[in-house]
Amino acid sequence: MFDFLKVKAKSKKPLVKKTVGNPNKLNSKGTVRIDKFVFNVREINLKGFILDPYDKDVVITGQKFRFEIDAMYGEKEVKGRAEAVVTKIAQNALAAAFTTKFF
């Protein structure tokens, strides 16, 4: 009658988590904090970074903003505060270029 109460023997199969959506989200290189919001860094280089997913309306294209970053660029840890300008927002991702020399 109450099938959900039956106790099953533990399976010897390893648990595999299924990924839903963009597989690049798993390759987070760190985080960027804008105001009180924290976003994942999908890509970072000497010129700027890409945030994915970007699902808030915190900044708009062309706007300068200050942020805190904690990310990895190759073997180098990038941590601190800087300023950037939004170059593009598309498909729940934000691209920004550094306006200050950061690293």
Secondary structure, 3 states (H helix, E strand, C coil): CCHHHCCCCCCCCCCCCCCCCCHHHHCCCEEEEECCEEEEEEEECCCEEEECCCCCCCCCCCCEEEEEEEEEECCEEEEEEEEEEEEEEECCEEEEEECCCCC
